[in-house]
């Protein structure tokens, strides 16, 4: 008979707006003795889009590993915000500057009041307009649903997302995703998922409204995606020529169970070129759960 081990998981909503909405992530502290198999089992049992596992690092303040219910990923924005918000709230992290070790290298972390910001790298853009017809079909869209003069692109600031600009919120709301086709396209371009957005929004002082589909990672739709908001901000700056140092991005409004979220993206610009960016928001502890695994 296998021995059972009880793992305590903190569940925080990250990227909340006015302390509401947000995207839930699991956070497991003291994960040093957990195996890859353990972490995958825990993430699957927690059942959220991502769970972060925190362990000691020889080079940075903390080592973070991120697991979806079916695989490990290099970075996760909302789980990072959830983790560092919780570490600060618990007084485990006493400074306003920190860092995380990931499987893809070091990332700088900044805390401002109740908001945690994570570093992303300068963007890489890939035009995928040659796949436009298939991409549109995968979302139930027509050519005239797209924002004019805005090409489909894959943008990477740590993870790759396909950015699909649509002309208004009605189009965004009424997307009918074909998850099998989205997964196929995501495999071809090694994407986390599709980030569909519009800049024609009704809420003042926000720059875009968005939806994220990642069936390749067993994520049907996500309420807030920090690793996608970074690429979107870069697209707004580089492609749509909306020149700002801070972007406010909404997400989660049109989910089956709406959870409106707010993601903040701060840009570092030099000679009209994006050097790096910090993506952040606020995390709030919602619950604690205990998971049993085979030790």
Secondary structure, DSSP 8 states (H G I E B T S, - for coil): ---EEEEEEEEEEESBBTTB--EEEEEESS-TT--HHHHHHHHHHH-SS-EEEEE--SSSSEEEEEE-SS-EES--HHHHHHHHHHHHHTTS--SSEEEEEETTEEEEEEEETTEEEEEEE--EEEE-GGGHHHHHHHHT--GGGB-TT---EEEESSSEEEEEEBSSHHHHHT----HHHHHHHHHHHT-SEEEEEES--SSTT--EEEEEEEGGGTEEEES--HHHHHHHHHHHHHTS----SEEEEEE-TTSSS---EEEEEEEEEETTEEEEEEEEEEEEEEEEEEEEEE-
